[in-house]
Amino acid sequence: MKNEKNQEQINWMELVNKEAQLRVVQDANQYSEKFGLSLTKEDAELIIAEKNRTLKAEKRVEFGETIIPKISYTFCDSQYIMQDQYVEMLSRLQAIRAGYHDYQVTGGHGEFQKVDLVKRWDRDLFLQALEDLF
C-alpha cells in the first residue's frame, strides 16, 4: 500500500513537471515565431521526451527550468535552420549539451584552444618568443 502511494506521488510530480516544461517550451514560440520557427504541442512533447531520454542515457539530471527555450532563443535567428528541421535541431543540440562535461570541469577556460587552428599568444608562447629574440 505504501509503495502504491509513493508511486502515485511520483507520477503526479512527473505530470506536473511535464506540464510545466511543456508550457515553458511552448512559450518560447513567441520569440522564435518572428523567425518563422514554431513548435506544436506534439513537437514540444517529442523534444521533452527526447531530452529525458538523453539525460537518462548520460546519467544526468536537470535542475530548474529546461534548457530547451535557451537553445531555441540562441539558434532561432540562424539562417541555416528551417521549420522542417527545427524539432530535430533542438533535439540534437540539447543532446550535445547534455553529453558535454568538459565545460563544467574547466569553466570554459582553455576550451577554445583545443579546437583553434592558430596558436594564440599565451604566457608560455610569449616567453618563448622573448627567449628566441634575445
Secondary structure as a PSIPRED ss2 file (coil, helix, strand):
# PSIPRED VFORMAT (PSIPRED V4.0)

   1 M C   1.000  0.000  0.000
   2 K H   0.000  1.000  0.000
   3 N H   0.000  1.000  0.000
   4 E H   0.000  1.000  0.000
   5 K H   0.000  1.000  0.000
   6 N H   0.000  1.000  0.000
   7 Q H   0.000  1.000  0.000
   8 E H   0.000  1.000  0.000
   9 Q H   0.000  1.000  0.000
  10 I H   0.000  1.000  0.000
  11 N H   0.000  1.000  0.000
  12 W H   0.000  1.000  0.000
  13 M H   0.000  1.000  0.000
  14 E H   0.000  1.000  0.000
  15 L H   0.000  1.000  0.000
  16 V H   0.000  1.000  0.000
  17 N H   0.000  1.000  0.000
  18 K H   0.000  1.000  0.000
  19 E H   0.000  1.000  0.000
  20 A H   0.000  1.000  0.000
  21 Q H   0.000  1.000  0.000
  22 L H   0.000  1.000  0.000
  23 R H   0.000  1.000  0.000
  24 V H   0.000  1.000  0.000
  25 V H   0.000  1.000  0.000
  26 Q H   0.000  1.000  0.000
  27 D H   0.000  1.000  0.000
  28 A C   1.000  0.000  0.000
  29 N H   0.000  1.000  0.000
  30 Q H   0.000  1.000  0.000
  31 Y H   0.000  1.000  0.000
  32 S H   0.000  1.000  0.000
  33 E H   0.000  1.000  0.000
  34 K H   0.000  1.000  0.000
  35 F H   0.000  1.000  0.000
  36 G C   1.000  0.000  0.000
  37 L C   1.000  0.000  0.000
  38 S C   1.000  0.000  0.000
  39 L C   1.000  0.000  0.000
  40 T C   1.000  0.000  0.000
  41 K H   0.000  1.000  0.000
  42 E H   0.000  1.000  0.000
  43 D H   0.000  1.000  0.000
  44 A H   0.000  1.000  0.000
  45 E H   0.000  1.000  0.000
  46 L H   0.000  1.000  0.000
  47 I H   0.000  1.000  0.000
  48 I H   0.000  1.000  0.000
  49 A H   0.000  1.000  0.000
  50 E H   0.000  1.000  0.000
  51 K H   0.000  1.000  0.000
  52 N H   0.000  1.000  0.000
  53 R H   0.000  1.000  0.000
  54 T H   0.000  1.000  0.000
  55 L H   0.000  1.000  0.000
  56 K H   0.000  1.000  0.000
  57 A H   0.000  1.000  0.000
  58 E C   1.000  0.000  0.000
  59 K C   1.000  0.000  0.000
  60 R C   1.000  0.000  0.000
  61 V C   1.000  0.000  0.000
  62 E C   1.000  0.000  0.000
  63 F C   1.000  0.000  0.000
  64 G C   1.000  0.000  0.000
  65 E C   1.000  0.000  0.000
  66 T C   1.000  0.000  0.000
  67 I C   1.000  0.000  0.000
  68 I H   0.000  1.000  0.000
  69 P H   0.000  1.000  0.000
  70 K H   0.000  1.000  0.000
  71 I H   0.000  1.000  0.000
  72 S H   0.000  1.000  0.000
  73 Y H   0.000  1.000  0.000
  74 T H   0.000  1.000  0.000
  75 F H   0.000  1.000  0.000
  76 C C   1.000  0.000  0.000
  77 D C   1.000  0.000  0.000
  78 S C   1.000  0.000  0.000
  79 Q C   1.000  0.000  0.000
  80 Y C   1.000  0.000  0.000
  81 I C   1.000  0.000  0.000
  82 M C   1.000  0.000  0.000
  83 Q H   0.000  1.000  0.000
  84 D H   0.000  1.000  0.000
  85 Q H   0.000  1.000  0.000
  86 Y H   0.000  1.000  0.000
  87 V H   0.000  1.000  0.000
  88 E H   0.000  1.000  0.000
  89 M H   0.000  1.000  0.000
  90 L H   0.000  1.000  0.000
  91 S H   0.000  1.000  0.000
  92 R H   0.000  1.000  0.000
  93 L H   0.000  1.000  0.000
  94 Q H   0.000  1.000  0.000
  95 A H   0.000  1.000  0.000
  96 I H   0.000  1.000  0.000
  97 R H   0.000  1.000  0.000
  98 A H   0.000  1.000  0.000
  99 G C   1.000  0.000  0.000
 100 Y C   1.000  0.000  0.000
 101 H C   1.000  0.000  0.000
 102 D H   0.000  1.000  0.000
 103 Y H   0.000  1.000  0.000
 104 Q H   0.000  1.000  0.000
 105 V H   0.000  1.000  0.000
 106 T H   0.000  1.000  0.000
 107 G C   1.000  0.000  0.000
 108 G C   1.000  0.000  0.000
 109 H C   1.000  0.000  0.000
 110 G C   1.000  0.000  0.000
 111 E H   0.000  1.000  0.000
 112 F H   0.000  1.000  0.000
 113 Q H   0.000  1.000  0.000
 114 K H   0.000  1.000  0.000
 115 V H   0.000  1.000  0.000
 116 D C   1.000  0.000  0.000
 117 L C   1.000  0.000  0.000
 118 V C   1.000  0.000  0.000
 119 K C   1.000  0.000  0.000
 120 R C   1.000  0.000  0.000
 121 W C   1.000  0.000  0.000
 122 D C   1.000  0.000  0.000
 123 R H   0.000  1.000  0.000
 124 D H   0.000  1.000  0.000
 125 L H   0.000  1.000  0.000
 126 F H   0.000  1.000  0.000
 127 L H   0.000  1.000  0.000
 128 Q H   0.000  1.000  0.000
 129 A H   0.000  1.000  0.000
 130 L H   0.000  1.000  0.000
 131 E H   0.000  1.000  0.000
 132 D H   0.000  1.000  0.000
 133 L H   0.000  1.000  0.000
 134 F C   1.000  0.000  0.000
